[in-house]
Amino acid sequence: MAPKQRRKSALDSVSTSLPSPPNSASDLPSAMRFALALIINLSLSALLYTLASNFVAGDLATASKTNTSWLEVGALLSCRVLEIGIAWWGDYDGYDIAALTVLSRFPPLFLLTTHYLVAPTTVLTSLLIDVTTTYIPFTLLRSTAVVHSTSQPRGSIANRAVINDLSTQVLISALSAGAYALVYNIYCWTFLPGFLAVNFEGLLDIGPVYNAQFIGQFLAFIPLGVAAKTFLFTPSIGARADKWDREMKEFDPVQATLGQTIVWNAWGFSVRDRTLIERTVVLMLVVSASTFVGVSATVEGVEWFGAAIWASIWTSGAALTGAFLFWVGQVEEVKN
């Protein structure tokens, strides 16, 4: 009697990174989809900012440069291409790029609303446009990752209970917002007030840095906390063990060569830790570049040195957030 064949499980066809089924755009070459994502992003951005010009242009004009050079325009465009390129080739989905956009656009907008008295509605409109114009093309051209999907087949991700637990998500968002608030307040309590007065011409209100309070900044940075949770914590904590993890578990320091030992000591992390480290580095790169170019190229009276220091605040905040989440990931209950 012929042996009975095992019924194919639904898990056999589940991808570790993308849910099934894929959208029809996945039939196109990746390079073509990237070009389409970039075109859609730039076109939507131009359209929505034009439609919103009656609401935001006048308010932004009070702090915007009157004579922007072609070099500065090119730098702004290059930053946009860099951000979308990193997100596309890094295999990010719509949720990832939306969260990354919040984290990279928040610093210049916070400067405008806090110290140049640009209306919060104007800042929120600008942020909403930037998030929408990055989320839409990635959602159209790439399937949502399993860790961000409402449908998560059993075994498709690690630590599913942690990812779907509301209290955990709230605590991680609060921890991330607290990391940013801590860094910002350290800058305010040390040298930032005098630095802004000297290097940022045309500031309308410098009082907030003199009167900075942790609780107030924590509440203001909750959007950063939620975005950091989405971009850093969820993908890393949900990453499944891969071939590298198995090789690291089988590593024998007695039998290993010198080169293998160096690699193990330098990069012998689990897939969860490697994902978190990689995304933290990407976040620091994107935030530093976007904030530096966004402030120096668009805000009146700010030179490159002032923009660099302002960018360092948020880059340091991203680093500390990544460090806090790395520590959280060492808890036994969430190890792979």
N, C-alpha and C positions, 0 to 999 in steps of 0.2 A: 504494500500500500504506500502510495507516494506520501512523503511528509507534508504535513499541513503548512501552507505558507502563512507567515505572519502578516496580519493586516497592517497596512501602512498607517502609521500614526500621523496625526496632524502636525506633530512636532518635526517630522522628517522634512517638511517643506518650509519650515519657518526660518527666515533669515535672521542672523544675530543682530543685524543693524536696521533692516528695513522690513516693514510689514507687508503682507500680501493682501490684495493684489497691487502691483505697481500701476502708476498712471500711464496713459498712452504716450506721454512725452518722453518716457524712459527709453523708447525705441530710437530716439535721436542720439547721435554721438555726444559724449560728455562735453567736448569743447564747444559744440554748437549750442547745447543747452546753457552753458555758462555765458556765451555771447548773448543769448536771448534774455537770460536773467539780468545781465547788465543793461541791455537796451530797455527792458521793461522798467527796471529800477529808475534809470535816468529820465525816461519819458514820463512815468507816473509822477516822479518828483517834480519835474518842471510843470506838469499840468496842475498838480494839487497846490503847489506854491503860487502859481498864477491865479488860481481860483480863490486862494486865501489871502492874496496880496492886500485886499481892502481892509483886512482885519489885522494883519501882522506887519505889513511893510512899514507903516508910519511909526509904529512902536519900536521896531528893530532899527530904524534909521537913526535913532538918537545915540546908538552905540556903535553903529556899523561904520566901517571905513568908507570914505567918499571916493577915494581913488585906489582901487584894487588893481595891482599890476597883473600882467599876463602870467608871470611866474607864480604869483599867489593863486590865481585861478587854476593853473596847471597843477599846483600842489594839492589843492582841494579835490580836483578830479582824480588825481593819482591816489589820494587817500581812499576815495570811494571805491576805485577799482581794486586797490590792495585789500580792502576789507571784504568786498564781495568775492574776490579771488581766493583769499584765505578760507572763507566760509565754504565756498563751492568745492575747492579741492581738498578741504579738510572733512568733506562729507557731512557738513552740518545741514540740518533741516530748517524749516520755517521758524520753529520755536527757538532754535539756537541762534539764528541770525537776528531775530527780533530782540532776544535778550542781549546779544552782543551790541546791537544798535543802541539800546537803552543805556548800557554801561559806557559806551563811547561818546554818546551825544549829551549825556547828563552834565559832565563837567563844564563845557562852554556855556550851556544854557543856565546852569546854576550861577555862574559868574554874572551873566546878564541880569537875571532876575534879582540877585542878592545885592549887587554893587552898582548896577547901572539902572536899577528900578524899572526894568522891562516887565510889563504886566505878566503875571503867572498864566493867564489865558493864552497869551502870545507864545510863551515858552512851551506850554502843553500842546498847543496846536502844532508848533514846529516839531516837537518830539513825536507826536502822533503821526504826522506825515512821514517822517523818516522811518519810523517803525513799520508803518503800513507798506511803504514802497520797497522795503526789503523782505517783509514777510510774504507778500503776495507772489512775487516771481519764484521764490523758493518753494512755496506750497504748490504752485502750478507745475513746476518742472521737476520736483523731487518728492518722493513719498516721505511721510512723517516717520521718524525713527520710532522703534518699538517703545523705548523708554518714555517717549512723549505721547504715545498713542493711548486712547481710551480702551483699545482692545489689545491685551497683552497675553498671548497664549502661554500656558504653563510651561516653564522652562526656557522661555525666550529671553528673559532678563534675570539678572541676579538681584536679590534683595527686593523682590516685588512688594512685599508687605511694608518695607521701609519707605519705598517710593510713593506708595498709595496712602500712607498714613498722614492725615491732615495735620495732626499735632506736630509730627516730625517736620513737615514742610514749613509750618509756621515758625518753629524754633530755629531751623536752618536759615530761613529768611531773616529772622531777627538777629541771629549771630552774624550774618554777613553784613547787614545794615550797621550793626554795632562796630564791626571792624572798620568800615569806612568812616563812621562818626569818630572813632578813637583817633584814627590817623589825622583827620581834618582838625580835630580839637588840639592835638599835639602841635600841629603847624600854627594854629591860632594862638596858642599859649606861649609860643616861642618867638618866631621872627616874622610871621606872615603879616601882621598889621603894618609894621614899618616898611616891609618889602613892597606891599601893595601901594602904599602912599608914594613911594619913590619910583616904582617901575610901571605903574598903571595910571596914565594920565586920563583925566576926565571922569574919574570915579565920582558917582553921585552920592554914595553912602558907604563909608568904611566902618561904620559902627558895628555891623554884625560880627566882624572878626575880633573886635575888642570885647564884645559881650557874648561870645560863643559859649553855649551850654550843651553838654553831651546829650541830654534828653531831647532838646530841640533839634539838634542835628540828626539824632537817631530817627526821629519821626520823619524828617525831611528826606532821609536816605532810604526809607523803606522800599521805594521802587528799585533802588540799586540792590537791596537785599533779595528781593523776589527775582530779579534778573540774574543775580549771581547764583542763586539756588537753581534756576533753570539751566544756566549755561555750564556751571561747574559741578554742582553736587549731583543732580539727577543722572546725567550721562555717565559719570564716573562710578557712582554707587550701583548703577544698573549694569555695568559692563561685565560680561561673562568671561570666565577663565579661557585663555587662548593657548596656542602652542608654546609661546614664550613662558607662560606660567608653568606649564608642565616641565619644560626644560630647566627652569630655575629650581623646581622642587627636586629634580633629579641631579642637581649639581653636586659634585663631590670634590671638595677642596683638595683632597689628597691626590686624586687622579687628574685634576684640571691643570691645564697649562697656565703660564703666566698671563697670557692674553685673555683666556677665559675667566681667570680670577679677577682681572681688572674690569672686564665687562660686567661681571656679576656684582662687584662692589659698586660700580658706577650706575648701573641700570637694572639691578636685580629686583625691581619693584613688581608688585602684582599689576594686573591689567587695570584694576581700579586706580591705583596710585599713579600709574603711567598716564592714564587718561586725564586725571586731575592735574598733574604736572604740566602736561602738554597744553591743556586748555588754559591754565593759569598763565603760562608763557605767552600764548596767543593773545589772551586778554590784555596783558601788560603791554605787548607790542602795539596792538590796535588802539588801546586807550591813549598811550603816550603819543603816538603819531597823530591820531585824530584830534586830541586836545591841543597839542602844540600847533598844528597847522590851522585848526579851527579858530583858535584865539588870536594867533599872530597875523593871520591873513584876513580876518573879518572884523576884529574889534579895534576901534579907533584908539590910538595912543598906547598900544601894547607892542613892545619890541620882542625880539626872539628870546631874550633872557628871561623876561617876565613870563612869557608863555611856557618856557621850559620848566620853570619852578612851579607854575600852576599845574602843568601836566604831571609833575612828579608827585603831587599830592594824591592824585587818583591812581597813578601807577603803583604807588606804595600801598594804597588801600586795596587794590587788586591782589597784590602780593600777600598782604596780611590775611585777606579773606581766603586765599588759596591755602595758606599755612593753617588757619583755623579748621578748614574743611579737611585737610590732610589729617589733622589730629583727631577729628570726629571719625574719620574713616578707619582709625585704628581700633575702634571699639569692637570687641569680639563678635557681637551680634551681627555686624554688617560686613564681616570679612568674607571673601569669596571662598 
